[in-house]
């Protein structure tokens, strides 16, 4: 019987007895954490929903594309909820081998050109260090992960839907690798409207050579200081943006400042990532499955302790 593909976030939001989820069709809930700032919190919400449904006897599987979150950490989070709902024996599979960041230089030294798939730009011509690189596992391995009896599979870059919806076919001789760079840093915050002038002063204090992009937009939200604006600041230099945030924090009204001290404005700065694609010989890639019970994953990688 074919799998019905669901969005895991929709699954988490649906009541446990939702009519659309009560039929006997096997279901696969997919969740992508790629680029999600609060990945751990999103995963925990989905894990709770999955654990409740498995405990209720639903024929459900889940595929988690973990992105920057290490797959064992995702497995530990899933396992914590499963064990909490008496699903200790439920099997979770982690795909190993998709993270290839530390083998890029080895491939380059062995003669792989590592050129961009469209522009022909070479990866190591850039002086910017990549922060991550992923090569999705072959679909055959993903299907075998579920055929082992695993109810959940975690992998950094796997695209579960095409792998499980399409008929098996010959794997390509070259595989796509996505390399991730930090494009810039960004700070978004709702601040009192009366800080407009201070925002300009803090920006100018960094000097004209600092490429700071500041945008202010109207918002219906209010702060302790009354009317507010949505502040959006971008900069390729993390330290310069942190300095801007610290300067602005010191100018916040007393009541408003107390709201942002925990966390501070500077701590709300986040990375905006840029993908870069290349192709490598499939023979260079080695994948493996690590399949364990929820109880074993939880013992090895408790939440907040997994790598």
PEPE-V433783 format. One record per backbone hydrogen bond with DSSP energy under -1.0 kcal/mol. NH is the residue of the N-H (numbers start at 1). CO is the residue of the C=O. E is the energy in kcal/mol with one decimal. If there is no record, write none. Layout:
{{NH/CO/E} {NH/CO/E}}
This chain:
{{4/26/-2.7} {6/28/-3.2} {8/30/-2.6} {11/7/-2.2} {12/8/-2.4} {13/9/-1.4} {14/10/-1.2} {18/15/-1.9} {21/18/-1.6} {22/19/-1.5} {27/59/-2.4} {28/4/-2.9} {29/61/-3.0} {30/6/-2.6} {31/63/-2.5} {33/65/-3.3} {36/33/-1.9} {42/38/-2.2} {43/39/-2.7} {44/40/-2.2} {45/41/-1.9} {46/42/-2.1} {47/43/-3.1} {48/44/-2.2} {49/45/-1.7} {50/46/-2.6} {51/47/-2.6} {52/48/-2.1} {53/49/-2.0} {54/50/-2.6} {55/51/-2.3} {56/52/-1.3} {57/54/-1.4} {58/53/-2.7} {60/58/-1.6} {61/27/-2.4} {62/151/-2.3} {63/29/-2.4} {64/153/-3.0} {65/31/-3.2} {66/155/-2.3} {67/156/-1.7} {69/66/-2.2} {74/70/-1.8} {75/71/-2.8} {76/72/-2.3} {77/73/-2.0} {78/74/-2.6} {79/75/-2.8} {80/76/-2.1} {81/77/-1.4} {82/78/-2.3} {83/79/-3.0} {84/80/-1.7} {86/83/-1.8} {87/82/-3.0} {90/87/-1.4} {92/292/-3.0} {93/152/-3.0} {94/290/-2.1} {95/154/-2.6} {96/288/-3.1} {100/133/-2.5} {103/100/-1.7} {107/103/-2.4} {108/104/-2.3} {109/105/-2.5} {110/106/-1.6} {111/108/-1.3} {112/107/-2.6} {116/121/-3.4} {117/277/-2.0} {120/116/-1.4} {123/114/-2.7} {125/122/-1.5} {126/123/-1.3} {131/180/-2.8} {132/180/-1.2} {134/178/-2.5} {135/98/-2.2} {142/138/-1.5} {143/139/-2.7} {144/140/-2.0} {145/141/-1.7} {146/142/-1.3} {147/143/-1.9} {148/144/-1.2} {149/146/-1.7} {150/145/-1.1} {151/91/-2.6} {152/91/-1.1} {153/62/-2.2} {154/93/-2.6} {155/64/-2.3} {163/159/-1.3} {164/160/-2.0} {165/161/-2.1} {166/162/-1.5} {175/280/-3.0} {177/278/-3.3} {178/134/-2.8} {179/276/-3.7} {180/132/-3.2} {181/274/-2.5} {183/272/-2.7} {184/272/-1.5} {185/235/-3.1} {186/270/-2.6} {187/233/-2.7} {189/231/-2.2} {191/229/-2.4} {193/227/-2.5} {195/192/-1.9} {196/193/-1.7} {199/195/-2.8} {200/196/-1.7} {201/197/-2.2} {202/198/-2.8} {203/199/-2.0} {204/200/-2.5} {205/201/-1.9} {206/203/-1.1} {207/204/-1.6} {210/207/-1.4} {212/210/-2.3} {213/234/-2.8} {215/232/-2.5} {217/230/-1.7} {223/226/-2.3} {226/223/-2.2} {229/191/-2.7} {230/217/-3.0} {231/189/-3.4} {232/215/-2.4} {233/187/-2.9} {234/213/-2.5} {235/185/-2.3} {241/237/-2.0} {242/238/-2.3} {243/239/-2.2} {244/240/-2.1} {245/241/-2.4} {246/242/-2.3} {247/243/-2.5} {248/244/-2.4} {249/245/-2.3} {250/246/-1.6} {251/248/-1.2} {252/249/-1.1} {257/253/-3.4} {258/254/-1.6} {259/256/-1.1} {268/265/-1.4} {269/266/-1.3} {270/186/-2.5} {272/184/-2.8} {274/181/-3.1} {276/179/-2.2} {278/177/-2.4} {280/175/-2.3} {282/173/-3.3} {284/281/-1.8} {285/282/-1.8} {288/96/-2.1} {290/94/-2.3} {292/92/-2.3} {294/90/-1.9} {295/88/-2.3} {297/293/-2.5} {298/294/-2.6} {299/295/-1.9} {300/296/-2.0} {301/297/-3.1} {305/302/-2.1} {306/302/-1.0}}
